[in-house]
Amino acid sequence: MKYLFIINDGPYGTEKAYNALRLAMSLQKLSESDINISLIGDGVVNAIDGQNTPNGYYNIGRMMKSVLSKNGKVKL
């Protein structure tokens, strides 16, 4: 099954990017899924490597790398 996630919010301050990546990671665990992530607007900031993660937040960069390591694709 093919999935497209459109992330247009930054990595921290809301849980939208976190929830999208969490769902993408779960789908990859359940089945062989074709995951595509499109980053637009503030969502492009999610792709910056080495971000300082605020207290109480998951590291979005690590989550993104996890999706990519299982053949996920990101488009800017």
Secondary structure, DSSP 8 states (H G I E B T S, - for coil): -EEEEEE-S-SSSSSHHHHHHHHHHHHHHHS--EEEEEE-GGGGGGG-TT----TT---HHHHHHHHHHTT-EEE-
